[in-house]
Amino acid sequence: MTGLFRRIIGFYVTGFREMTWGRSLWVIILVKLFVMFVILKIFFFPNFLKSNFETDEARKDYVIEAITKPKS
């Protein structure tokens, strides 16, 4: 079974090593993911619960209320 895993890992390592355009595409993908998950999170998605409620108990009560309250 370990021989199978070594062959699979070797397959991917060899593939990544021999890439030409793929490396540039992976860099673009990683930069895009960084921007999406780090930069956008910091500037556009503030921590609403942390900034509006002091304690974990108050946060918990707000979330339970928001989830269970029927829409009107």
PQR file with spaces between the fields and no chain letter, atoms N, CA, C, O and H, PARSE charges and radii, in Angstrom:
ATOM       1  N    MET     1       0.820   -1.199    0.000 -0.4000 1.5000
ATOM       2  CA   MET     1       0.000    0.000    0.000 -0.0000 2.0000
ATOM       3  C    MET     1       0.861    1.260    0.000  0.5500 1.7000
ATOM       4  O    MET     1       0.515    2.242   -0.657 -0.5500 1.4000
ATOM       5  N    THR     2       1.976    1.245    0.726 -0.4000 1.5000
ATOM       6  CA   THR     2       2.833    2.434    0.742 -0.0000 2.0000
ATOM       7  C    THR     2       3.493    2.648   -0.611  0.5500 1.7000
ATOM       8  O    THR     2       3.789    3.785   -0.979 -0.5500 1.4000
ATOM       9  H    THR     2       2.257    0.447    1.260  0.4000 1.0000
ATOM      10  N    GLY     3       3.727    1.579   -1.354 -0.4000 1.5000
ATOM      11  CA   GLY     3       4.292    1.720   -2.691 -0.0000 2.0000
ATOM      12  C    GLY     3       3.350    2.488   -3.603  0.5500 1.7000
ATOM      13  O    GLY     3       3.789    3.277   -4.440 -0.5500 1.4000
ATOM      14  H    GLY     3       3.487    0.656   -1.055  0.4000 1.0000
ATOM      15  N    LEU     4       2.058    2.255   -3.440 -0.4000 1.5000
ATOM      16  CA   LEU     4       1.059    2.969   -4.228 -0.0000 2.0000
ATOM      17  C    LEU     4       1.096    4.464   -3.915  0.5500 1.7000
ATOM      18  O    LEU     4       1.076    5.295   -4.823 -0.5500 1.4000
ATOM      19  H    LEU     4       1.702    1.615   -2.760  0.4000 1.0000
ATOM      20  N    PHE     5       1.151    4.802   -2.625 -0.4000 1.5000
ATOM      21  CA   PHE     5       1.200    6.209   -2.228 -0.0000 2.0000
ATOM      22  C    PHE     5       2.476    6.872   -2.731  0.5500 1.7000
ATOM      23  O    PHE     5       2.437    8.026   -3.158 -0.5500 1.4000
ATOM      24  H    PHE     5       1.167    4.127   -1.887  0.4000 1.0000
ATOM      25  N    ARG     6       3.593    6.178   -2.691 -0.4000 1.5000
ATOM      26  CA   ARG     6       4.847    6.743   -3.196 -0.0000 2.0000
ATOM      27  C    ARG     6       4.764    7.003   -4.695  0.5500 1.7000
ATOM      28  O    ARG     6       5.266    8.016   -5.181 -0.5500 1.4000
ATOM      29  H    ARG     6       3.624    5.241   -2.344  0.4000 1.0000
ATOM      30  N    ARG     7       4.134    6.094   -5.425 -0.4000 1.5000
ATOM      31  CA   ARG     7       3.980    6.295   -6.865 -0.0000 2.0000
ATOM      32  C    ARG     7       3.079    7.479   -7.168  0.5500 1.7000
ATOM      33  O    ARG     7       3.350    8.253   -8.087 -0.5500 1.4000
ATOM      34  H    ARG     7       3.726    5.271   -5.031  0.4000 1.0000
ATOM      35  N    ILE     8       2.009    7.622   -6.399 -0.4000 1.5000
ATOM      36  CA   ILE     8       1.095    8.744   -6.598 -0.0000 2.0000
ATOM      37  C    ILE     8       1.797   10.059   -6.292  0.5500 1.7000
ATOM      38  O    ILE     8       1.707   11.011   -7.068 -0.5500 1.4000
ATOM      39  H    ILE     8       1.789    6.994   -5.653  0.4000 1.0000
ATOM      40  N    ILE     9       2.495   10.115   -5.163 -0.4000 1.5000
ATOM      41  CA   ILE     9       3.218   11.338   -4.790 -0.0000 2.0000
ATOM      42  C    ILE     9       4.305   11.637   -5.817  0.5500 1.7000
ATOM      43  O    ILE     9       4.495   12.790   -6.203 -0.5500 1.4000
ATOM      44  H    ILE     9       2.568    9.342   -4.532  0.4000 1.0000
ATOM      45  N    GLY    10       5.012   10.614   -6.256 -0.4000 1.5000
ATOM      46  CA   GLY    10       6.041   10.801   -7.278 -0.0000 2.0000
ATOM      47  C    GLY    10       5.462   11.337   -8.579  0.5500 1.7000
ATOM      48  O    GLY    10       6.077   12.172   -9.244 -0.5500 1.4000
ATOM      49  H    GLY    10       4.858    9.677   -5.942  0.4000 1.0000
ATOM      50  N    PHE    11       4.293   10.861   -8.933 -0.4000 1.5000
ATOM      51  CA   PHE    11       3.604   11.339  -10.138 -0.0000 2.0000
ATOM      52  C    PHE    11       3.364   12.840  -10.063  0.5500 1.7000
ATOM      53  O    PHE    11       3.649   13.564  -11.016 -0.5500 1.4000
ATOM      54  H    PHE    11       3.793   10.183   -8.393  0.4000 1.0000
ATOM      55  N    TYR    12       2.835   13.314   -8.923 -0.4000 1.5000
ATOM      56  CA   TYR    12       2.546   14.734   -8.775 -0.0000 2.0000
ATOM      57  C    TYR    12       3.821   15.561   -8.666  0.5500 1.7000
ATOM      58  O    TYR    12       3.895   16.648   -9.238 -0.5500 1.4000
ATOM      59  H    TYR    12       2.603   12.725   -8.148  0.4000 1.0000
ATOM      60  N    VAL    13       4.820   15.071   -7.946 -0.4000 1.5000
ATOM      61  CA   VAL    13       6.081   15.809   -7.816 -0.0000 2.0000
ATOM      62  C    VAL    13       6.730   15.973   -9.181  0.5500 1.7000
ATOM      63  O    VAL    13       7.199   17.059   -9.522 -0.5500 1.4000
ATOM      64  H    VAL    13       4.760   14.188   -7.480  0.4000 1.0000
ATOM      65  N    THR    14       6.760   14.902   -9.962 -0.4000 1.5000
ATOM      66  CA   THR    14       7.333   14.978  -11.305 -0.0000 2.0000
ATOM      67  C    THR    14       6.530   15.936  -12.179  0.5500 1.7000
ATOM      68  O    THR    14       7.111   16.714  -12.936 -0.5500 1.4000
ATOM      69  H    THR    14       6.380   14.020   -9.685  0.4000 1.0000
ATOM      70  N    GLY    15       5.230   15.890  -12.087 -0.4000 1.5000
ATOM      71  CA   GLY    15       4.377   16.780  -12.875 -0.0000 2.0000
ATOM      72  C    GLY    15       4.619   18.233  -12.548  0.5500 1.7000
ATOM      73  O    GLY    15       4.736   19.060  -13.452 -0.5500 1.4000
ATOM      74  H    GLY    15       4.757   15.258  -11.472  0.4000 1.0000
ATOM      75  N    PHE    16       4.699   18.569  -11.235 -0.4000 1.5000
ATOM      76  CA   PHE    16       4.944   19.955  -10.855 -0.0000 2.0000
ATOM      77  C    PHE    16       6.354   20.389  -11.238  0.5500 1.7000
ATOM      78  O    PHE    16       6.562   21.550  -11.591 -0.5500 1.4000
ATOM      79  H    PHE    16       4.604   17.897  -10.500  0.4000 1.0000
ATOM      80  N    ARG    17       7.311   19.492  -11.175 -0.4000 1.5000
ATOM      81  CA   ARG    17       8.687   19.829  -11.510 -0.0000 2.0000
ATOM      82  C    ARG    17       8.837   20.146  -12.994  0.5500 1.7000
ATOM      83  O    ARG    17       9.645   20.999  -13.362 -0.5500 1.4000
ATOM      84  H    ARG    17       7.142   18.549  -10.888  0.4000 1.0000
ATOM      85  N    GLU    18       8.075   19.478  -13.847 -0.4000 1.5000
ATOM      86  CA   GLU    18       8.221   19.645  -15.290 -0.0000 2.0000
ATOM      87  C    GLU    18       7.265   20.663  -15.893  0.5500 1.7000
ATOM      88  O    GLU    18       7.215   20.815  -17.114 -0.5500 1.4000
ATOM      89  H    GLU    18       7.418   18.786  -13.548  0.4000 1.0000
ATOM      90  N    MET    19       6.510   21.357  -15.060 -0.4000 1.5000
ATOM      91  CA   MET    19       5.570   22.356  -15.558 -0.0000 2.0000
ATOM      92  C    MET    19       6.294   23.564  -16.119  0.5500 1.7000
ATOM      93  O    MET    19       7.366   23.932  -15.638 -0.5500 1.4000
ATOM      94  H    MET    19       6.551   21.233  -14.069  0.4000 1.0000
ATOM      95  N    THR    20       5.709   24.183  -17.138 -0.4000 1.5000
ATOM      96  CA   THR    20       6.239   25.451  -17.633 -0.0000 2.0000
ATOM      97  C    THR    20       5.197   26.547  -17.393  0.5500 1.7000
ATOM      98  O    THR    20       5.424   27.439  -16.576 -0.5500 1.4000
ATOM      99  H    THR    20       4.838   23.885  -17.528  0.4000 1.0000
ATOM     100  N    TRP    21       4.085   26.494  -18.074 -0.4000 1.5000
ATOM     101  CA   TRP    21       3.018   27.474  -17.880 -0.0000 2.0000
ATOM     102  C    TRP    21       2.305   27.252  -16.552  0.5500 1.7000
ATOM     103  O    TRP    21       1.758   28.187  -15.967 -0.5500 1.4000
ATOM     104  H    TRP    21       3.900   25.769  -18.738  0.4000 1.0000
ATOM     105  N    GLY    22       2.314   26.042  -16.095 -0.4000 1.5000
ATOM     106  CA   GLY    22       1.588   25.712  -14.870 -0.0000 2.0000
ATOM     107  C    GLY    22       2.076   26.482  -13.664  0.5500 1.7000
ATOM     108  O    GLY    22       1.276   26.877  -12.815 -0.5500 1.4000
ATOM     109  H    GLY    22       2.758   25.282  -16.570  0.4000 1.0000
ATOM     110  N    ARG    23       3.387   26.704  -13.573 -0.4000 1.5000
ATOM     111  CA   ARG    23       3.919   27.449  -12.422 -0.0000 2.0000
ATOM     112  C    ARG    23       3.380   28.870  -12.397  0.5500 1.7000
ATOM     113  O    ARG    23       3.002   29.376  -11.341 -0.5500 1.4000
ATOM     114  H    ARG    23       4.037   26.384  -14.263  0.4000 1.0000
ATOM     115  N    SER    24       3.344   29.503  -13.537 -0.4000 1.5000
ATOM     116  CA   SER    24       2.807   30.873  -13.596 -0.0000 2.0000
ATOM     117  C    SER    24       1.335   30.880  -13.212  0.5500 1.7000
ATOM     118  O    SER    24       0.880   31.777  -12.502 -0.5500 1.4000
ATOM     119  H    SER    24       3.651   29.092  -14.395  0.4000 1.0000
ATOM     120  N    LEU    25       0.602   29.901  -13.669 -0.4000 1.5000
ATOM     121  CA   LEU    25      -0.822   29.829  -13.335 -0.0000 2.0000
ATOM     122  C    LEU    25      -1.024   29.590  -11.843  0.5500 1.7000
ATOM     123  O    LEU    25      -1.926   30.171  -11.239 -0.5500 1.4000
ATOM     124  H    LEU    25       0.971   29.173  -14.246  0.4000 1.0000
ATOM     125  N    TRP    26      -0.189   28.737  -11.242 -0.4000 1.5000
ATOM     126  CA   TRP    26      -0.298   28.485   -9.806 -0.0000 2.0000
ATOM     127  C    TRP    26       0.022   29.737   -9.005  0.5500 1.7000
ATOM     128  O    TRP    26      -0.605   29.992   -7.977 -0.5500 1.4000
ATOM     129  H    TRP    26       0.543   28.265  -11.733  0.4000 1.0000
ATOM     130  N    VAL    27       0.992   30.522   -9.465 -0.4000 1.5000
ATOM     131  CA   VAL    27       1.302   31.781   -8.773 -0.0000 2.0000
ATOM     132  C    VAL    27       0.106   32.721   -8.846  0.5500 1.7000
ATOM     133  O    VAL    27      -0.253   33.350   -7.851 -0.5500 1.4000
ATOM     134  H    VAL    27       1.502   30.315  -10.301  0.4000 1.0000
ATOM     135  N    ILE    28      -0.505   32.817  -10.012 -0.4000 1.5000
ATOM     136  CA   ILE    28      -1.690   33.670  -10.162 -0.0000 2.0000
ATOM     137  C    ILE    28      -2.815   33.182   -9.253  0.5500 1.7000
ATOM     138  O    ILE    28      -3.473   33.991   -8.599 -0.5500 1.4000
ATOM     139  H    ILE    28      -0.213   32.306  -10.820  0.4000 1.0000
ATOM     140  N    ILE    29      -3.041   31.887   -9.203 -0.4000 1.5000
ATOM     141  CA   ILE    29      -4.095   31.320   -8.347 -0.0000 2.0000
ATOM     142  C    ILE    29      -3.819   31.619   -6.886  0.5500 1.7000
ATOM     143  O    ILE    29      -4.730   32.017   -6.159 -0.5500 1.4000
ATOM     144  H    ILE    29      -2.507   31.230   -9.734  0.4000 1.0000
ATOM     145  N    LEU    30      -2.589   31.437   -6.439 -0.4000 1.5000
ATOM     146  CA   LEU    30      -2.257   31.682   -5.036 -0.0000 2.0000
ATOM     147  C    LEU    30      -2.378   33.157   -4.670  0.5500 1.7000
ATOM     148  O    LEU    30      -2.836   33.485   -3.575 -0.5500 1.4000
ATOM     149  H    LEU    30      -1.849   31.113   -7.029  0.4000 1.0000
ATOM     150  N    VAL    31      -1.972   34.049   -5.573 -0.4000 1.5000
ATOM     151  CA   VAL    31      -2.128   35.484   -5.305 -0.0000 2.0000
ATOM     152  C    VAL    31      -3.603   35.844   -5.223  0.5500 1.7000
ATOM     153  O    VAL    31      -4.006   36.629   -4.365 -0.5500 1.4000
ATOM     154  H    VAL    31      -1.600   33.782   -6.462  0.4000 1.0000
ATOM     155  N    LYS    32      -4.404   35.277   -6.107 -0.4000 1.5000
ATOM     156  CA   LYS    32      -5.844   35.530   -6.094 -0.0000 2.0000
ATOM     157  C    LYS    32      -6.486   35.047   -4.792  0.5500 1.7000
ATOM     158  O    LYS    32      -7.311   35.746   -4.203 -0.5500 1.4000
ATOM     159  H    LYS    32      -4.076   34.639   -6.804  0.4000 1.0000
ATOM     160  N    LEU    33      -6.106   33.858   -4.352 -0.4000 1.5000
ATOM     161  CA   LEU    33      -6.635   33.336   -3.092 -0.0000 2.0000
ATOM     162  C    LEU    33      -6.217   34.204   -1.915  0.5500 1.7000
ATOM     163  O    LEU    33      -7.013   34.454   -1.010 -0.5500 1.4000
ATOM     164  H    LEU    33      -5.436   33.290   -4.831  0.4000 1.0000
ATOM     165  N    PHE    34      -4.972   34.662   -1.926 -0.4000 1.5000
ATOM     166  CA   PHE    34      -4.505   35.551   -0.866 -0.0000 2.0000
ATOM     167  C    PHE    34      -5.346   36.820   -0.817  0.5500 1.7000
ATOM     168  O    PHE    34      -5.776   37.248    0.254 -0.5500 1.4000
ATOM     169  H    PHE    34      -4.326   34.459   -2.661  0.4000 1.0000
ATOM     170  N    VAL    35      -5.574   37.415   -1.976 -0.4000 1.5000
ATOM     171  CA   VAL    35      -6.379   38.638   -2.029 -0.0000 2.0000
ATOM     172  C    VAL    35      -7.792   38.366   -1.548  0.5500 1.7000
ATOM     173  O    VAL    35      -8.342   39.144   -0.769 -0.5500 1.4000
ATOM     174  H    VAL    35      -5.224   37.067   -2.846  0.4000 1.0000
ATOM     175  N    MET    36      -8.383   37.276   -2.002 -0.4000 1.5000
ATOM     176  CA   MET    36      -9.770   36.976   -1.631 -0.0000 2.0000
ATOM     177  C    MET    36      -9.918   36.726   -0.139  0.5500 1.7000
ATOM     178  O    MET    36     -10.832   37.259    0.489 -0.5500 1.4000
ATOM     179  H    MET    36      -7.936   36.644   -2.636  0.4000 1.0000
ATOM     180  N    PHE    37      -9.040   35.930    0.430 -0.4000 1.5000
ATOM     181  CA   PHE    37      -9.243   35.513    1.815 -0.0000 2.0000
ATOM     182  C    PHE    37      -8.575   36.406    2.846  0.5500 1.7000
ATOM     183  O    PHE    37      -8.998   36.405    4.002 -0.5500 1.4000
ATOM     184  H    PHE    37      -8.297   35.497   -0.080  0.4000 1.0000
ATOM     185  N    VAL    38      -7.570   37.153    2.490 -0.4000 1.5000
ATOM     186  CA   VAL    38      -6.889   37.986    3.477 -0.0000 2.0000
ATOM     187  C    VAL    38      -7.263   39.450    3.311  0.5500 1.7000
ATOM     188  O    VAL    38      -7.774   40.070    4.244 -0.5500 1.4000
ATOM     189  H    VAL    38      -7.226   37.153    1.551  0.4000 1.0000
ATOM     190  N    ILE    39      -7.018   40.003    2.145 -0.4000 1.5000
ATOM     191  CA   ILE    39      -7.256   41.429    1.940 -0.0000 2.0000
ATOM     192  C    ILE    39      -8.742   41.765    2.043  0.5500 1.7000
ATOM     193  O    ILE    39      -9.117   42.703    2.748 -0.5500 1.4000
ATOM     194  H    ILE    39      -6.603   39.501    1.387  0.4000 1.0000
ATOM     195  N    LEU    40      -9.581   41.016    1.354 -0.4000 1.5000
ATOM     196  CA   LEU    40     -11.020   41.300    1.408 -0.0000 2.0000
ATOM     197  C    LEU    40     -11.577   41.097    2.812  0.5500 1.7000
ATOM     198  O    LEU    40     -12.438   41.859    3.250 -0.5500 1.4000
ATOM     199  H    LEU    40      -9.276   40.255    0.782  0.4000 1.0000
ATOM     200  N    LYS    41     -11.098   40.085    3.518 -0.4000 1.5000
ATOM     201  CA   LYS    41     -11.572   39.826    4.882 -0.0000 2.0000
ATOM     202  C    LYS    41     -11.250   41.004    5.792  0.5500 1.7000
ATOM     203  O    LYS    41     -12.086   41.427    6.590 -0.5500 1.4000
ATOM     204  H    LYS    41     -10.398   39.466    3.162  0.4000 1.0000
ATOM     205  N    ILE    42     -10.049   41.526    5.671 -0.4000 1.5000
ATOM     206  CA   ILE    42      -9.629   42.616    6.547 -0.0000 2.0000
ATOM     207  C    ILE    42     -10.443   43.885    6.287  0.5500 1.7000
ATOM     208  O    ILE    42     -10.897   44.529    7.233 -0.5500 1.4000
ATOM     209  H    ILE    42      -9.369   41.182    5.023  0.4000 1.0000
ATOM     210  N    PHE    43     -10.633   44.251    5.022 -0.4000 1.5000
ATOM     211  CA   PHE    43     -11.239   45.540    4.715 -0.0000 2.0000
ATOM     212  C    PHE    43     -12.751   45.522    4.517  0.5500 1.7000
ATOM     213  O    PHE    43     -13.409   46.526    4.790 -0.5500 1.4000
ATOM     214  H    PHE    43     -10.265   43.728    4.253  0.4000 1.0000
ATOM     215  N    PHE    44     -13.317   44.419    4.055 -0.4000 1.5000
ATOM     216  CA   PHE    44     -14.738   44.424    3.713 -0.0000 2.0000
ATOM     217  C    PHE    44     -15.615   43.563    4.606  0.5500 1.7000
ATOM     218  O    PHE    44     -16.838   43.697    4.564 -0.5500 1.4000
ATOM     219  H    PHE    44     -12.782   43.603    3.834  0.4000 1.0000
ATOM     220  N    PHE    45     -15.040   42.696    5.402 -0.4000 1.5000
ATOM     221  CA   PHE    45     -15.839   41.821    6.250 -0.0000 2.0000
ATOM     222  C    PHE    45     -15.373   41.914    7.698  0.5500 1.7000
ATOM     223  O    PHE    45     -14.698   41.009    8.189 -0.5500 1.4000
ATOM     224  H    PHE    45     -14.046   42.587    5.435  0.4000 1.0000
ATOM     225  N    PRO    46     -15.726   42.997    8.385 -0.5600 1.5000
ATOM     226  CA   PRO    46     -15.301   43.138    9.781  0.2800 2.0000
ATOM     227  C    PRO    46     -16.006   42.110   10.657  0.5500 1.7000
ATOM     228  O    PRO    46     -17.047   41.566   10.286 -0.5500 1.4000
ATOM     229  N    ASN    47     -15.432   41.857   11.807 -0.4000 1.5000
ATOM     230  CA   ASN    47     -16.000   40.891   12.739 -0.0000 2.0000
ATOM     231  C    ASN    47     -17.157   41.553   13.487  0.5500 1.7000
ATOM     232  O    ASN    47     -16.950   42.222   14.499 -0.5500 1.4000
ATOM     233  H    ASN    47     -14.587   42.299   12.108  0.4000 1.0000
ATOM     234  N    PHE    48     -18.363   41.364   12.983 -0.4000 1.5000
ATOM     235  CA   PHE    48     -19.559   42.013   13.514 -0.0000 2.0000
ATOM     236  C    PHE    48     -19.793   41.660   14.977  0.5500 1.7000
ATOM     237  O    PHE    48     -20.048   42.543   15.795 -0.5500 1.4000
ATOM     238  H    PHE    48     -18.531   40.821   12.161  0.4000 1.0000
ATOM     239  N    LEU    49     -19.709   40.389   15.306 -0.4000 1.5000
ATOM     240  CA   LEU    49     -19.993   39.963   16.678 -0.0000 2.0000
ATOM     241  C    LEU    49     -18.954   40.497   17.654  0.5500 1.7000
ATOM     242  O    LEU    49     -19.293   40.924   18.758 -0.5500 1.4000
ATOM     243  H    LEU    49     -19.501   39.672   14.641  0.4000 1.0000
ATOM     244  N    LYS    50     -17.702   40.474   17.249 -0.4000 1.5000
ATOM     245  CA   LYS    50     -16.625   40.926   18.141 -0.0000 2.0000
ATOM     246  C    LYS    50     -16.729   42.428   18.410  0.5500 1.7000
ATOM     247  O    LYS    50     -16.448   42.883   19.519 -0.5500 1.4000
ATOM     248  H    LYS    50     -17.427   40.128   16.352  0.4000 1.0000
ATOM     249  N    SER    51     -17.128   43.189   17.406 -0.4000 1.5000
ATOM     250  CA   SER    51     -17.172   44.640   17.578 -0.0000 2.0000
ATOM     251  C    SER    51     -18.453   45.126   18.249  0.5500 1.7000
ATOM     252  O    SER    51     -18.462   46.217   18.820 -0.5500 1.4000
ATOM     253  H    SER    51     -17.356   42.819   16.505  0.4000 1.0000
ATOM     254  N    ASN    52     -19.531   44.350   18.198 -0.4000 1.5000
ATOM     255  CA   ASN    52     -20.804   44.813   18.753 -0.0000 2.0000
ATOM     256  C    ASN    52     -21.171   44.199   20.098  0.5500 1.7000
ATOM     257  O    ASN    52     -22.086   44.688   20.761 -0.5500 1.4000
ATOM     258  H    ASN    52     -19.523   43.464   17.735  0.4000 1.0000
ATOM     259  N    PHE    53     -20.488   43.150   20.514 -0.4000 1.5000
ATOM     260  CA   PHE    53     -20.831   42.488   21.767 -0.0000 2.0000
ATOM     261  C    PHE    53     -19.569   42.260   22.582  0.5500 1.7000
ATOM     262  O    PHE    53     -18.523   41.905   22.038 -0.5500 1.4000
ATOM     263  H    PHE    53     -19.745   42.753   19.975  0.4000 1.0000
ATOM     264  N    GLU    54     -19.675   42.467   23.891 -0.4000 1.5000
ATOM     265  CA   GLU    54     -18.508   42.391   24.769 -0.0000 2.0000
ATOM     266  C    GLU    54     -18.139   40.954   25.141  0.5500 1.7000
ATOM     267  O    GLU    54     -16.960   40.600   25.155 -0.5500 1.4000
ATOM     268  H    GLU    54     -20.525   42.756   24.332  0.4000 1.0000
ATOM     269  N    THR    55     -19.141   40.126   25.442 -0.4000 1.5000
ATOM     270  CA   THR    55     -18.851   38.793   25.977 -0.0000 2.0000
ATOM     271  C    THR    55     -19.312   37.702   25.014  0.5500 1.7000
ATOM     272  O    THR    55     -20.107   37.940   24.106 -0.5500 1.4000
ATOM     273  H    THR    55     -20.099   40.414   25.430  0.4000 1.0000
ATOM     274  N    ASP    56     -18.794   36.514   25.238 -0.4000 1.5000
ATOM     275  CA   ASP    56     -19.229   35.361   24.445 -0.0000 2.0000
ATOM     276  C    ASP    56     -20.701   35.049   24.700  0.5500 1.7000
ATOM     277  O    ASP    56     -21.412   34.598   23.802 -0.5500 1.4000
ATOM     278  H    ASP    56     -18.148   36.320   25.976  0.4000 1.0000
ATOM     279  N    GLU    57     -21.143   35.284   25.900 -0.4000 1.5000
ATOM     280  CA   GLU    57     -22.549   35.026   26.250 -0.0000 2.0000
ATOM     281  C    GLU    57     -23.481   35.938   25.440  0.5500 1.7000
ATOM     282  O    GLU    57     -24.506   35.481   24.932 -0.5500 1.4000
ATOM     283  H    GLU    57     -20.567   35.651   26.630  0.4000 1.0000
ATOM     284  N    ALA    58     -23.132   37.208   25.319 -0.4000 1.5000
ATOM     285  CA   ALA    58     -23.944   38.153   24.537 -0.0000 2.0000
ATOM     286  C    ALA    58     -23.932   37.766   23.062  0.5500 1.7000
ATOM     287  O    ALA    58     -24.963   37.849   22.394 -0.5500 1.4000
ATOM     288  H    ALA    58     -22.300   37.579   25.731  0.4000 1.0000
ATOM     289  N    ARG    59     -22.775   37.344   22.545 -0.4000 1.5000
ATOM     290  CA   ARG    59     -22.681   36.907   21.148 -0.0000 2.0000
ATOM     291  C    ARG    59     -23.556   35.684   20.918  0.5500 1.7000
ATOM     292  O    ARG    59     -24.279   35.603   19.925 -0.5500 1.4000
ATOM     293  H    ARG    59     -21.938   37.277   23.088  0.4000 1.0000
ATOM     294  N    LYS    60     -23.484   34.735   21.842 -0.4000 1.5000
ATOM     295  CA   LYS    60     -24.277   33.508   21.733 -0.0000 2.0000
ATOM     296  C    LYS    60     -25.763   33.829   21.723  0.5500 1.7000
ATOM     297  O    LYS    60     -26.508   33.293   20.904 -0.5500 1.4000
ATOM     298  H    LYS    60     -22.897   34.800   22.648  0.4000 1.0000
ATOM     299  N    ASP    61     -26.195   34.692   22.618 -0.4000 1.5000
ATOM     300  CA   ASP    61     -27.617   35.058   22.680 -0.0000 2.0000
ATOM     301  C    ASP    61     -28.078   35.731   21.390  0.5500 1.7000
ATOM     302  O    ASP    61     -29.175   35.453   20.906 -0.5500 1.4000
ATOM     303  H    ASP    61     -25.590   35.128   23.284  0.4000 1.0000
ATOM     304  N    TYR    62     -27.251   36.615   20.832 -0.4000 1.5000
ATOM     305  CA   TYR    62     -27.619   37.282   19.581 -0.0000 2.0000
ATOM     306  C    TYR    62     -27.755   36.279   18.435  0.5500 1.7000
ATOM     307  O    TYR    62     -28.711   36.342   17.664 -0.5500 1.4000
ATOM     308  H    TYR    62     -26.361   36.841   21.226  0.4000 1.0000
ATOM     309  N    VAL    63     -26.798   35.354   18.324 -0.4000 1.5000
ATOM     310  CA   VAL    63     -26.842   34.371   17.237 -0.0000 2.0000
ATOM     311  C    VAL    63     -28.057   33.468   17.383  0.5500 1.7000
ATOM     312  O    VAL    63     -28.747   33.200   16.400 -0.5500 1.4000
ATOM     313  H    VAL    63     -26.021   35.303   18.951  0.4000 1.0000
ATOM     314  N    ILE    64     -28.327   33.000   18.581 -0.4000 1.5000
ATOM     315  CA   ILE    64     -29.502   32.140   18.797 -0.0000 2.0000
ATOM     316  C    ILE    64     -30.775   32.888   18.451  0.5500 1.7000
ATOM     317  O    ILE    64     -31.670   32.333   17.815 -0.5500 1.4000
ATOM     318  H    ILE    64     -27.766   33.217   19.380  0.4000 1.0000
ATOM     319  N    GLU    65     -30.863   34.152   18.868 -0.4000 1.5000
ATOM     320  CA   GLU    65     -32.037   34.966   18.557 -0.0000 2.0000
ATOM     321  C    GLU    65     -32.192   35.161   17.048  0.5500 1.7000
ATOM     322  O    GLU    65     -33.291   35.044   16.508 -0.5500 1.4000
ATOM     323  H    GLU    65     -30.136   34.603   19.385  0.4000 1.0000
ATOM     324  N    ALA    66     -31.096   35.456   16.388 -0.4000 1.5000
ATOM     325  CA   ALA    66     -31.149   35.697   14.933 -0.0000 2.0000
ATOM     326  C    ALA    66     -31.521   34.440   14.149  0.5500 1.7000
ATOM     327  O    ALA    66     -32.207   34.519   13.130 -0.5500 1.4000
ATOM     328  H    ALA    66     -30.203   35.551   16.828  0.4000 1.0000
ATOM     329  N    ILE    67     -31.069   33.290   14.623 -0.4000 1.5000
ATOM     330  CA   ILE    67     -31.351   32.048   13.909 -0.0000 2.0000
ATOM     331  C    ILE    67     -32.775   31.572   14.136  0.5500 1.7000
ATOM     332  O    ILE    67     -33.423   31.084   13.210 -0.5500 1.4000
ATOM     333  H    ILE    67     -30.512   33.226   15.451  0.4000 1.0000
ATOM     334  N    THR    68     -33.265   31.709   15.359 -0.4000 1.5000
ATOM     335  CA   THR    68     -34.564   31.125   15.695 -0.0000 2.0000
ATOM     336  C    THR    68     -35.733   32.103   15.519  0.5500 1.7000
ATOM     337  O    THR    68     -36.887   31.678   15.555 -0.5500 1.4000
ATOM     338  H    THR    68     -32.738   32.105   16.111  0.4000 1.0000
ATOM     339  N    LYS    69     -35.466   33.377   15.333 -0.4000 1.5000
ATOM     340  CA   LYS    69     -36.555   34.348   15.179 -0.0000 2.0000
ATOM     341  C    LYS    69     -37.233   34.137   13.823  0.5500 1.7000
ATOM     342  O    LYS    69     -36.554   34.096   12.796 -0.5500 1.4000
ATOM     343  H    LYS    69     -34.528   33.722   15.304  0.4000 1.0000
ATOM     344  N    PRO    70     -38.562   34.005   13.808 -0.5600 1.5000
ATOM     345  CA   PRO    70     -39.251   33.828   12.520  0.2800 2.0000
ATOM     346  C    PRO    70     -39.214   35.127   11.707  0.5500 1.7000
ATOM     347  O    PRO    70     -39.217   36.227   12.259 -0.5500 1.4000
ATOM     348  N    LYS    71     -39.179   34.968   10.406 -0.4000 1.5000
ATOM     349  CA   LYS    71     -39.181   36.137    9.524 -0.0000 2.0000
ATOM     350  C    LYS    71     -40.558   36.765    9.517  0.5500 1.7000
ATOM     351  O    LYS    71     -41.566   36.059    9.512 -0.5500 1.4000
ATOM     352  H    LYS    71     -39.176   34.074    9.958  0.4000 1.0000
ATOM     353  N    SER    72     -40.607   38.105    9.517 -0.4000 1.5000
ATOM     354  CA   SER    72     -41.922   38.755    9.493 -0.0000 2.0000
ATOM     355  C    SER    72     -42.127   39.533    8.239  0.5500 1.7000
ATOM     356  O    SER    72     -43.181   40.143    8.057 -0.5500 1.4000
ATOM     357  H    SER    72     -39.788   38.678    9.521  0.4000 1.0000
